Amino acid sequence: MSNKTKELKGILVNQLTSKPIGISAIDFPTLRNIVKFTSREPQNYDPFVPLKNVEQIEKDVKNSYYQRLTNDKRVSNIYKFLLKEISNIHSSNTNALGSFPTSVIISLDLNQEFETKEEYLEFIKSAKQEDYIGAFYKEIEDNEIELTIPDGKFALIVDGQHRLMGMIKLFKDASNNEIKIGRNKLKDEYPNLSNQLVLDYIKQFEFNCTLLLGFDKWEQGKVFADVNFNQKPVNKSLYYDIFGSYPDPNKNDIFLSHMLAMHLNNNKDSVIQGFIKMLGSGKGFFSQAFFVEAILNHFRPKGIWASLPMDYLNDGSDYKILPKFFKSYLKAIKDVFNPYWPQDGQDTSRKYPNILCKTTGMGALIKLIDPIYRKLKIDTDFKSITSEDLTNLLKSELVKAKDKGADFFSKEGSFSGSGSLGLQNKLYTALGQELGYFKK
């Protein structure tokens, strides 16, 4: 670790938090050097089997982040915006409005071990990278604060990564005399600018920053979610992945649903292994958000498994029927309606023509678990029944609709189309009627 430190000054703000929040104006060179860019990655372990490497899994979960990957188009648009506004301000154009008025939110760990700044600085002199224990935080007076940060990328960016990334890209291109706007060189688009002028303006730019001081990853994730899910439209799969990764008394149903989705997508005995687009992207036939929400309906207060989320969090045993039931149910679906199941080579939604394993088919079939389960539980002990016997029992129910498989699940059938909730409900009703659960 470098012996160098950076100092930030700011103002403490009074908000509804138990931990301190500050605001500060931080110049681009400083912010660029202290911020670490992160992105959330899918978790590939199976939560319902014994873990072979518990320490590694715990480390991976602890260090998992909440940010989505940066979007190249958004970064490019900010890059162009900055060039336009630099040109305006350099030409003394009164229309120059090149600002980012909303805060960039960054999070900093706080040091809890040293009472004085002098002790902290003495430690930094001999500290290694892995010894970093947070910034030294000091309240001065009148809500003024001072932060001492070791040289290095120790701040996490909670919101605003596209703004900062756009400026970093422009800074790099200007430093290498490689600024381009589309296919045009800088002089072609802005004759009044040079790469050096752009650098000079960027180096003076200050970001309005909100500082989350001592917030842990879960608390940072909550702030990120509040900003990005309550105030902006963001992929729901990311939301469920973040809040399904940690138990929380107010979201235990999401936690269990996420764990089931991970199990079914990662377990080698699951017929839908690799079918779920974790984080909402990549290979698969339906999104993590869709699948988690479909399962969540069964954990609602009047759902068939309303008591199981708390049972899971309290280390009970009742919840253990879930992975067995879902794997048996999906295996039964595959066996009964096999002509409409994805075949070899049909590994993406585009290549797979039928709807059985797309949103419409899966949405209706997961909803159908309710009447099937209510009927079977009268004479079935789901804890003691073997997976094979349960699969056969479920097949004996589903086979009643086998002859209608083409109409229900093929690309030429009555329910082929977009996976809207309305279409899922129509297919659910039709399946329920064919199986004798509802009157025709």
NORNORGI-V950840 format. One record per residue. RES is the residue in three letters. PSI is psi as a letter, one per 20 degrees, with the letter a starting at -180 (none if undefined). OMEGA is omega as a letter, one per 30 degrees, with the letter a starting at -180 (none if undefined). BURIAL is b if it has 9 or more other C-alpha atoms within 8 Angstrom, else e. Layout:
BEGIN
((RES;PSI;OMEGA;BURIAL) (RES;PSI;OMEGA;BURIAL))
END
This chain:
BEGIN
((MET;p;l;e) (SER;q;l;e) (ASN;i;a;b) (LYS;q;l;e) (THR;r;l;e) (LYS;q;l;e) (GLU;p;l;e) (LEU;p;l;b) (LYS;q;a;b) (GLY;a;a;b) (ILE;p;l;b) (LEU;p;l;b) (VAL;q;a;b) (ASN;o;l;e) (GLN;a;a;e) (LEU;m;a;e) (THR;q;l;e) (SER;i;a;e) (LYS;q;a;e) (PRO;q;l;b) (ILE;p;l;b) (GLY;r;l;b) (ILE;q;a;b) (SER;q;l;b) (ALA;o;a;b) (ILE;p;a;b) (ASP;q;a;b) (PHE;g;a;b) (PRO;g;l;e) (THR;g;a;e) (LEU;g;l;b) (ARG;h;a;b) (ASN;i;a;b) (ILE;i;a;b) (VAL;p;l;b) (LYS;p;l;b) (PHE;p;a;e) (THR;r;l;b) (SER;q;a;b) (ARG;p;l;b) (GLU;q;l;e) (PRO;q;l;e) (GLN;p;a;e) (ASN;j;l;e) (TYR;r;a;e) (ASP;o;a;b) (PRO;i;a;b) (PHE;j;l;e) (VAL;q;l;e) (PRO;p;a;e) (LEU;p;l;e) (LYS;h;a;e) (ASN;m;a;e) (VAL;g;a;e) (GLU;g;a;e) (GLN;g;l;e) (ILE;g;l;b) (GLU;h;l;e) (LYS;g;a;e) (ASP;g;l;e) (VAL;g;a;e) (LYS;h;a;e) (ASN;j;a;e) (SER;q;a;e) (TYR;r;a;b) (TYR;i;a;b) (GLN;q;l;e) (ARG;r;l;e) (LEU;q;l;e) (THR;q;a;e) (ASN;o;a;e) (ASP;h;a;e) (LYS;g;l;e) (ARG;g;l;b) (VAL;g;a;b) (SER;h;l;b) (ASN;h;l;b) (ILE;h;l;b) (TYR;g;a;b) (LYS;h;l;b) (PHE;g;a;b) (LEU;g;l;b) (LEU;g;a;b) (LYS;g;a;e) (GLU;h;l;b) (ILE;g;l;b) (SER;g;a;b) (ASN;g;a;b) (ILE;h;l;b) (HIS;h;l;e) (SER;j;a;e) (SER;k;l;e) (ASN;p;a;e) (THR;i;l;e) (ASN;j;a;e) (ALA;o;a;b) (LEU;k;a;e) (GLY;m;a;e) (SER;q;l;e) (PHE;n;a;e) (PRO;h;l;e) (THR;q;a;e) (SER;q;l;b) (VAL;p;a;b) (ILE;p;l;b) (ILE;q;a;b) (SER;p;l;b) (LEU;p;l;b) (ASP;q;l;b) (LEU;q;l;b) (ASN;p;l;b) (GLN;j;a;e) (GLU;h;a;e) (PHE;p;a;e) (GLU;h;a;e) (THR;q;l;e) (LYS;h;a;e) (GLU;g;l;e) (GLU;g;a;b) (TYR;g;a;b) (LEU;h;l;e) (GLU;h;l;e) (PHE;g;a;e) (ILE;h;a;b) (LYS;h;a;e) (SER;j;a;e) (ALA;q;l;b) (LYS;r;a;e) (GLN;g;a;e) (GLU;i;l;e) (ASP;i;a;e) (TYR;p;a;e) (ILE;k;l;e) (GLY;r;a;b) (ALA;q;l;b) (PHE;p;a;b) (TYR;p;a;b) (LYS;p;l;e) (GLU;p;a;e) (ILE;e;l;e) (GLU;r;a;e) (ASP;l;l;e) (ASN;j;l;b) (GLU;q;l;b) (ILE;q;l;b) (GLU;p;l;b) (LEU;p;l;b) (THR;p;a;b) (ILE;p;l;b) (PRO;q;l;b) (ASP;p;a;b) (GLY;r;a;e) (LYS;n;a;e) (PHE;i;l;b) (ALA;p;l;b) (LEU;p;a;b) (ILE;o;a;b) (VAL;h;l;b) (ASP;p;l;b) (GLY;j;a;b) (GLN;h;l;b) (HIS;h;l;b) (ARG;g;a;b) (LEU;h;a;b) (MET;h;l;b) (GLY;g;l;b) (MET;h;l;b) (ILE;g;l;b) (LYS;g;l;b) (LEU;h;l;b) (PHE;g;l;b) (LYS;g;a;e) (ASP;h;l;b) (ALA;h;l;b) (SER;h;a;b) (ASN;j;a;e) (ASN;l;a;e) (GLU;k;a;b) (ILE;p;l;b) (LYS;q;l;e) (ILE;o;a;b) (GLY;c;l;e) (ARG;i;a;e) (ASN;q;l;e) (LYS;r;a;b) (LEU;g;a;b) (LYS;h;l;b) (ASP;h;a;e) (GLU;h;a;e) (TYR;n;a;e) (PRO;h;a;e) (ASN;i;a;e) (LEU;q;l;b) (SER;r;l;b) (ASN;h;a;b) (GLN;g;l;e) (LEU;g;l;e) (VAL;g;l;b) (LEU;g;a;b) (ASP;g;a;e) (TYR;g;a;b) (ILE;g;a;b) (LYS;h;a;b) (GLN;i;a;e) (PHE;p;l;e) (GLU;p;l;e) (PHE;p;l;b) (ASN;o;a;b) (CYS;p;l;b) (THR;p;a;b) (LEU;o;l;b) (LEU;o;a;b) (LEU;o;l;b) (GLY;j;l;b) (PHE;p;l;b) (ASP;r;a;e) (LYS;h;a;e) (TRP;g;l;e) (GLU;h;l;e) (GLN;g;l;b) (GLY;h;l;b) (LYS;g;l;e) (VAL;g;l;b) (PHE;g;a;b) (ALA;g;l;b) (ASP;g;a;b) (VAL;g;a;b) (ASN;h;a;b) (PHE;h;l;b) (ASN;h;a;e) (GLN;i;a;e) (LYS;q;l;e) (PRO;o;l;e) (VAL;q;l;e) (ASN;p;a;e) (LYS;h;a;b) (SER;h;l;b) (LEU;g;l;b) (TYR;g;a;b) (TYR;h;l;b) (ASP;g;l;b) (ILE;g;a;b) (PHE;i;l;b) (GLY;i;a;b) (SER;i;a;b) (TYR;p;l;e) (PRO;p;l;b) (ASP;p;a;e) (PRO;h;a;e) (ASN;i;a;e) (LYS;k;a;b) (ASN;h;l;b) (ASP;h;l;b) (ILE;g;l;b) (PHE;g;a;b) (LEU;g;l;b) (SER;g;l;b) (HIS;g;l;b) (MET;h;l;b) (LEU;g;l;b) (ALA;g;l;b) (MET;g;a;b) (HIS;g;a;b) (LEU;h;l;b) (ASN;h;a;b) (ASN;i;a;b) (ASN;p;a;b) (LYS;h;l;e) (ASP;j;l;e) (SER;p;a;b) (VAL;i;l;b) (ILE;k;l;b) (GLN;p;l;b) (GLY;j;a;b) (PHE;i;a;b) (ILE;p;l;b) (LYS;n;a;b) (MET;p;a;b) (LEU;j;l;b) (GLY;j;a;b) (SER;r;l;e) (GLY;a;a;e) (LYS;q;l;b) (GLY;r;a;b) (PHE;i;l;b) (PHE;q;a;b) (SER;q;l;b) (GLN;g;a;b) (ALA;g;l;b) (PHE;g;a;b) (PHE;g;l;b) (VAL;g;a;b) (GLU;h;l;b) (ALA;g;l;b) (ILE;h;a;b) (LEU;h;a;b) (ASN;h;a;b) (HIS;i;l;b) (PHE;j;l;b) (ARG;r;a;b) (PRO;h;a;e) (LYS;j;a;e) (GLY;r;a;b) (ILE;h;a;b) (TRP;k;a;b) (ALA;h;a;b) (SER;i;a;e) (LEU;h;l;b) (PRO;g;l;b) (MET;h;l;e) (ASP;g;l;b) (TYR;g;a;b) (LEU;h;a;b) (ASN;j;l;e) (ASP;k;l;e) (GLY;a;a;e) (SER;i;a;e) (ASP;h;a;b) (TYR;i;a;b) (LYS;i;l;e) (ILE;h;a;b) (LEU;g;l;e) (PRO;h;l;b) (LYS;g;a;b) (PHE;g;a;b) (PHE;g;l;b) (LYS;g;l;b) (SER;g;a;b) (TYR;g;a;b) (LEU;h;l;b) (LYS;g;l;b) (ALA;g;l;b) (ILE;g;a;b) (LYS;g;a;b) (ASP;g;a;e) (VAL;g;a;b) (PHE;k;a;b) (ASN;h;l;e) (PRO;i;a;e) (TYR;j;l;b) (TRP;q;l;b) (PRO;p;l;b) (GLN;r;l;e) (ASP;p;l;e) (GLY;i;l;e) (GLN;m;a;b) (ASP;j;l;b) (THR;r;l;b) (SER;h;a;b) (ARG;h;a;e) (LYS;h;a;e) (TYR;o;a;b) (PRO;h;a;e) (ASN;r;a;b) (ILE;i;a;b) (LEU;g;a;b) (CYS;k;l;b) (LYS;a;a;b) (THR;g;a;b) (THR;g;a;b) (GLY;g;a;b) (MET;h;l;b) (GLY;g;l;b) (ALA;g;a;b) (LEU;h;l;b) (ILE;h;l;b) (LYS;h;a;b) (LEU;i;l;b) (ILE;h;a;e) (ASP;f;a;b) (PRO;h;l;e) (ILE;g;a;b) (TYR;g;a;b) (ARG;h;l;b) (LYS;g;a;e) (LEU;h;a;e) (LYS;i;l;b) (ILE;h;a;e) (ASP;j;a;e) (THR;p;l;e) (ASP;n;a;e) (PHE;i;l;b) (LYS;g;a;e) (SER;h;a;e) (ILE;q;l;b) (THR;q;l;e) (SER;h;a;b) (GLU;g;l;e) (ASP;h;l;e) (LEU;g;l;b) (THR;g;a;b) (ASN;h;l;b) (LEU;g;l;e) (LEU;h;l;b) (LYS;h;a;b) (SER;h;l;e) (GLU;g;a;b) (LEU;h;a;b) (VAL;h;l;e) (LYS;h;a;b) (ALA;j;a;b) (LYS;g;a;b) (ASP;i;l;e) (LYS;j;a;e) (GLY;g;a;b) (ALA;g;a;b) (ASP;h;a;b) (PHE;g;a;b) (PHE;i;a;b) (SER;r;l;b) (LYS;h;l;e) (GLU;i;a;e) (GLY;r;a;b) (SER;i;a;e) (PHE;j;l;b) (SER;p;a;b) (GLY;a;a;e) (SER;q;a;e) (GLY;l;a;b) (SER;q;l;e) (LEU;h;l;e) (GLY;g;l;e) (LEU;h;l;b) (GLN;g;a;b) (ASN;h;l;b) (LYS;g;l;e) (LEU;g;l;b) (TYR;g;a;b) (THR;g;a;b) (ALA;g;l;e) (LEU;g;l;b) (GLY;h;l;b) (GLN;g;a;b) (GLU;h;a;b) (LEU;i;l;b) (GLY;j;l;e) (TYR;h;l;e) (PHE;q;l;e) (LYS;q;l;e) (LYS;none;none;e))
END
